[in-house]
Amino acid sequence: MAEKQIYTNYEKARILGARALQVAMDAPLLMKISDEKLEEINYNPIEIAKTEFDSEVLPITVKKPMPKRKSVAIKKTAQKVESDKSIEDHEEKEEEEIVKEGEIMELANPEDEESFEEVSGREGSEELH
């Protein structure tokens, strides 16, 4: 005889809800329930589904995904070793590109900033007097 499956609350609720819907839509009952018992539970489809579930006559199964036991070998990748000279050359090229981009975009030079501060400083002092 097969082992009794243990369901989680969510699985049980899903099974009972599905079977109660079937019973509510006039599906035939899977077990004999006396008329007195049906009147006692007031022909409630959920209670009928619970009775069928407890007696294990429902043909509903639950497929539970189980973790796969699989091992993966991780290979060590070879790291590219750069010499200090090549790193310095690369940094110098980047600095030259930045300087060229600055000339193209006509960025402010430090001399321009000094002259702007002198002009703005005079205007501010004139307003205070």
Backbone as JSON, one array per atom type, in Angstrom:
{
  "sequence": "MAEKQIYTNYEKARILGARALQVAMDAPLLMKISDEKLEEINYNPIEIAKTEFDSEVLPITVKKPMPKRKSVAIKKTAQKVESDKSIEDHEEKEEEEIVKEGEIMELANPEDEESFEEVSGREGSEELH",
  "N": [[0.84, -1.18, 0.0], [0.46, 2.27, -0.71], [2.33, 5.05, 0.63], [0.95, 7.52, 2.82], [0.46, 10.7, 1.6], [1.91, 13.75, 2.62], [0.62, 16.87, 2.79], [1.13, 20.37, 2.24], [-0.33, 23.26, 3.83], [-1.16, 25.0, 1.83], [-1.27, 23.39, -0.45], [-3.27, 21.6, 0.35], [-5.43, 23.36, 0.61], [-5.72, 24.17, -2.04], [-6.39, 21.73, -3.29], [-8.79, 21.08, -1.94], [-10.34, 23.3, -2.65], [-10.49, 23.02, -5.45], [-11.85, 20.56, -5.67], [-14.22, 21.17, -4.29], [-15.33, 23.06, -5.99], [-15.88, 21.42, -8.18], [-17.83, 19.72, -7.04], [-19.78, 21.61, -6.46], [-20.57, 22.2, -9.02], [-22.19, 20.11, -9.69], [-20.81, 17.63, -9.93], [-20.33, 14.09, -9.73], [-20.37, 12.5, -6.52], [-17.55, 11.04, -4.92], [-17.65, 9.15, -2.98], [-19.85, 7.29, -0.89], [-22.13, 9.13, 0.87], [-24.18, 9.52, 3.58], [-27.65, 10.57, 3.64], [-28.39, 11.87, 5.99], [-25.94, 12.8, 6.96], [-25.27, 14.59, 4.87], [-27.33, 16.46, 5.16], [-26.66, 17.34, 7.67], [-24.24, 18.66, 7.26], [-25.25, 20.54, 5.67], [-25.27, 20.37, 2.89], [-22.93, 21.53, 2.01], [-20.43, 22.27, -0.28], [-17.69, 22.5, 0.3], [-17.38, 21.2, 2.74], [-18.13, 18.64, 1.95], [-16.02, 18.12, 0.18], [-13.92, 18.13, 2.04], [-14.56, 15.85, 3.52], [-14.26, 13.86, 1.57], [-11.56, 14.21, 1.04], [-10.36, 13.57, 3.5], [-10.98, 10.87, 3.6], [-9.37, 9.89, 1.67], [-10.04, 9.46, -1.09], [-9.85, 11.05, -3.26], [-8.83, 11.62, -6.59], [-6.7, 13.32, -7.07], [-3.48, 14.54, -7.58], [-0.34, 15.86, -6.43], [2.4, 17.37, -7.82], [5.57, 17.73, -6.73], [8.32, 19.79, -7.07], [11.61, 18.69, -6.85], [14.89, 19.31, -5.62], [17.6, 19.07, -7.89], [20.23, 16.82, -7.78], [23.16, 17.7, -8.61], [26.43, 18.08, -9.61], [28.8, 20.53, -10.41], [31.79, 21.06, -12.01], [34.08, 23.56, -11.43], [36.1, 25.43, -13.42], [39.35, 26.79, -13.25], [40.15, 29.93, -14.38], [42.6, 31.29, -16.53], [44.5, 34.08, -15.66], [45.16, 37.19, -17.15], [48.31, 38.57, -17.15], [49.61, 41.68, -16.73], [52.3, 43.82, -17.45], [53.97, 46.37, -15.52], [54.82, 48.42, -17.13], [53.18, 48.27, -19.42], [50.74, 48.91, -18.27], [51.21, 51.53, -17.4], [51.6, 52.75, -19.91], [49.06, 52.45, -21.01], [47.55, 54.03, -19.24], [48.66, 56.54, -19.77], [47.84, 56.94, -22.43], [45.08, 57.11, -22.06], [44.94, 59.47, -20.53], [45.9, 61.32, -22.41], [43.82, 61.18, -24.28], [41.75, 62.23, -22.77], [42.61, 64.85, -22.4], [42.6, 65.75, -25.06], [39.84, 65.57, -25.6], [38.95, 67.47, -23.83], [39.98, 69.8, -24.98], [38.55, 69.85, -27.35], [35.97, 70.19, -26.44], [36.17, 72.61, -25.34], [36.76, 73.29, -22.58], [36.75, 75.0, -19.42], [39.61, 76.81, -18.51], [42.06, 76.92, -15.85], [43.01, 79.55, -15.63], [40.91, 81.1, -16.64], [38.99, 80.77, -14.67], [40.11, 82.12, -12.5], [40.1, 84.8, -13.36], [37.35, 85.19, -13.51], [36.59, 85.03, -10.84], [37.79, 87.3, -9.81], [36.36, 89.33, -11.09], [33.73, 88.84, -10.21], [34.13, 89.16, -7.51], [34.63, 91.93, -7.26], [32.18, 93.02, -8.01], [30.53, 92.14, -5.98], [31.61, 93.44, -3.76], [31.09, 96.07, -4.35], [28.36, 96.29, -4.1], [27.98, 96.11, -1.39], [28.85, 98.56, -0.36]],
  "CA": [[0.0, 0.0, 0.0], [1.26, 3.47, -0.86], [2.42, 5.9, 1.8], [0.06, 8.66, 2.83], [1.21, 11.91, 1.28], [1.75, 14.88, 3.54], [0.43, 18.08, 2.0], [1.23, 21.64, 2.94], [-1.65, 23.91, 3.94], [-1.49, 25.6, 0.54], [-1.67, 22.29, -1.34], [-4.55, 21.11, 0.83], [-6.44, 24.37, 0.25], [-5.91, 24.11, -3.49], [-7.1, 20.49, -3.6], [-10.16, 21.2, -1.45], [-11.04, 24.3, -3.47], [-10.77, 22.44, -6.78], [-12.89, 19.52, -5.54], [-15.46, 21.83, -3.9], [-15.87, 23.65, -7.22], [-16.45, 20.32, -8.96], [-19.05, 19.28, -6.37], [-20.76, 22.68, -6.63], [-21.04, 22.15, -10.41], [-22.92, 18.84, -9.8], [-19.99, 16.46, -10.24], [-20.74, 12.98, -8.85], [-19.56, 12.32, -5.31], [-16.64, 9.91, -5.06], [-17.91, 8.19, -1.92], [-21.24, 7.29, -0.41], [-22.35, 9.93, 2.07], [-25.59, 9.35, 3.94], [-28.48, 11.78, 3.54], [-28.34, 12.56, 7.28], [-24.65, 13.52, 7.01], [-25.37, 15.7, 3.93], [-28.17, 17.49, 5.77], [-25.91, 17.87, 8.82], [-23.26, 19.64, 6.75], [-26.04, 21.5, 4.9], [-24.89, 20.2, 1.48], [-21.82, 22.47, 1.76], [-19.44, 21.59, -1.13], [-16.37, 22.49, 0.94], [-17.41, 20.13, 3.75], [-18.13, 17.38, 1.2], [-14.65, 17.95, -0.31], [-13.09, 17.76, 3.19], [-14.87, 14.46, 3.85], [-13.61, 13.03, 0.55], [-10.1, 14.35, 1.22], [-9.97, 12.81, 4.69], [-11.11, 9.43, 3.33], [-8.35, 9.63, 0.64], [-10.61, 8.93, -2.34], [-9.67, 12.03, -4.34], [-7.79, 11.23, -7.55], [-5.88, 14.51, -7.36], [-2.1, 14.39, -7.1], [0.47, 17.08, -6.42], [3.79, 17.15, -8.22], [6.45, 18.64, -6.01], [9.67, 19.81, -7.65], [12.67, 18.36, -5.92], [16.17, 19.82, -6.12], [18.41, 18.1, -8.61], [21.57, 16.63, -7.22], [24.07, 17.8, -9.74], [27.64, 18.81, -9.25], [29.43, 21.17, -11.55], [33.19, 21.35, -11.76], [34.42, 24.93, -11.8], [37.47, 25.49, -13.92], [40.07, 28.01, -12.94], [40.51, 30.63, -15.61], [43.93, 31.9, -16.52], [44.42, 35.53, -15.59], [46.13, 37.88, -17.99], [49.24, 39.34, -16.34], [50.15, 42.83, -17.47], [53.48, 44.41, -16.82], [53.78, 47.75, -15.07], [55.08, 49.3, -18.27], [51.99, 48.31, -20.29], [49.7, 49.62, -17.52], [51.55, 52.95, -17.48], [51.34, 53.2, -21.28], [47.61, 52.52, -21.17], [47.08, 55.19, -18.49], [49.09, 57.74, -20.49], [46.96, 57.08, -23.58], [43.79, 57.59, -21.57], [45.11, 60.86, -20.13], [45.99, 62.11, -23.64], [42.47, 61.25, -24.86], [40.97, 63.15, -21.94], [43.08, 66.21, -22.71], [42.09, 66.09, -26.39], [38.4, 65.79, -25.48], [38.78, 68.74, -23.14], [40.24, 70.87, -25.96], [37.45, 69.86, -28.3], [34.77, 70.69, -25.78], [36.54, 73.94, -24.86], [36.51, 73.36, -21.15], [37.33, 76.17, -18.77], [40.98, 76.69, -18.04], [42.19, 77.51, -14.52], [43.19, 81.02, -15.73], [39.59, 81.68, -16.83], [38.29, 80.75, -13.39], [40.68, 83.16, -11.64], [39.62, 86.1, -13.8], [35.94, 85.26, -13.18], [36.48, 85.29, -9.41], [38.16, 88.7, -9.6], [35.25, 90.15, -11.55], [32.59, 88.64, -9.32], [34.49, 89.72, -6.2], [34.49, 93.39, -7.32], [30.77, 93.37, -8.04], [29.97, 91.88, -4.66], [32.06, 94.46, -2.81], [30.45, 97.34, -4.69], [26.99, 96.26, -3.61], [27.97, 96.31, 0.07], [29.17, 99.95, 0.02]],
  "C": [[0.88, 1.24, 0.0], [1.25, 4.29, 0.43], [1.44, 7.05, 1.69], [0.9, 9.91, 2.58], [0.92, 12.99, 2.31], [1.71, 16.14, 2.68], [0.66, 19.31, 2.86], [-0.18, 22.23, 3.01], [-2.09, 24.48, 2.6], [-1.96, 24.53, -0.45], [-3.04, 21.75, -0.95], [-5.67, 22.07, 0.45], [-6.74, 24.33, -1.24], [-6.71, 22.87, -3.89], [-8.57, 20.59, -3.17], [-10.97, 22.2, -2.27], [-11.42, 23.76, -4.83], [-11.9, 21.42, -6.69], [-14.23, 20.14, -5.15], [-16.12, 22.49, -5.11], [-16.52, 22.58, -8.08], [-17.78, 19.86, -8.36], [-20.15, 20.33, -6.55], [-21.33, 22.7, -8.04], [-21.67, 20.79, -10.72], [-22.08, 17.67, -10.29], [-20.42, 15.33, -9.3], [-19.8, 12.86, -7.65], [-18.75, 11.03, -5.44], [-16.83, 8.86, -3.96], [-19.37, 8.31, -1.5], [-21.31, 8.09, 0.89], [-23.84, 9.84, 2.37], [-26.34, 10.67, 3.85], [-28.45, 12.56, 4.84], [-27.05, 13.39, 7.4], [-24.68, 14.73, 6.08], [-26.23, 16.82, 4.51], [-27.45, 18.13, 6.96], [-24.9, 18.92, 8.38], [-23.91, 20.63, 5.8], [-25.65, 21.51, 3.42], [-23.78, 21.19, 1.06], [-20.74, 21.75, 0.94], [-18.05, 21.51, -0.49], [-16.31, 21.36, 1.98], [-17.43, 18.76, 3.07], [-16.72, 17.08, 0.7], [-13.72, 17.55, 0.84], [-13.31, 16.3, 3.56], [-14.19, 13.52, 2.85], [-12.09, 13.06, 0.71], [-9.63, 13.5, 2.39], [-10.05, 11.3, 4.47], [-10.16, 8.98, 2.21], [-8.9, 8.97, -0.63], [-10.43, 9.9, -3.51], [-8.56, 11.59, -5.29], [-6.9, 12.4, -7.97], [-4.5, 14.29, -6.76], [-1.39, 15.73, -7.2], [1.88, 16.7, -6.81], [4.65, 18.2, -7.54], [7.82, 18.63, -6.67], [10.71, 19.56, -6.57], [13.99, 18.89, -6.48], [16.96, 18.71, -6.8], [19.78, 18.01, -7.96], [22.56, 16.59, -8.37], [25.29, 18.61, -9.31], [28.28, 19.35, -10.52], [30.88, 21.48, -11.16], [33.49, 22.75, -12.28], [35.88, 24.95, -12.21], [38.09, 26.83, -13.57], [40.49, 28.66, -14.25], [41.89, 31.26, -15.45], [43.77, 33.41, -16.54], [45.53, 36.13, -16.45], [46.99, 38.77, -17.09], [49.82, 40.45, -17.2], [51.34, 43.39, -16.71], [53.15, 45.85, -16.43], [53.94, 48.73, -16.23], [53.83, 49.41, -19.16], [50.84, 49.04, -19.59], [49.94, 51.12, -17.58], [51.27, 53.51, -18.87], [49.83, 53.38, -21.5], [47.04, 53.75, -20.45], [47.46, 56.49, -19.19], [48.21, 57.99, -21.71], [45.59, 57.61, -23.15], [43.86, 59.05, -21.18], [45.18, 61.77, -21.36], [44.61, 62.26, -24.29], [41.59, 62.22, -24.08], [41.34, 64.59, -22.24], [42.54, 66.64, -24.06], [40.6, 66.38, -26.35], [38.12, 67.12, -24.8], [39.0, 69.91, -24.08], [39.1, 70.96, -26.95], [36.21, 70.49, -27.68], [34.97, 72.09, -25.24], [36.16, 74.11, -23.39], [37.22, 74.58, -20.57], [38.74, 75.87, -18.3], [41.06, 77.31, -16.65], [42.37, 79.03, -14.58], [41.84, 81.7, -15.9], [38.83, 81.76, -15.51], [38.8, 81.84, -12.47], [40.15, 84.53, -12.06], [38.14, 86.27, -13.48], [35.75, 85.58, -11.7], [36.81, 86.75, -9.11], [37.01, 89.61, -9.99], [34.07, 90.03, -10.59], [32.89, 89.21, -7.94], [34.32, 91.23, -6.17], [33.02, 93.78, -7.27], [30.14, 93.18, -6.68], [30.36, 92.95, -3.67], [31.41, 95.8, -3.12], [29.03, 97.4, -4.14], [26.93, 96.51, -2.12], [28.18, 97.76, 0.44], [28.06, 100.85, -0.22]]
}
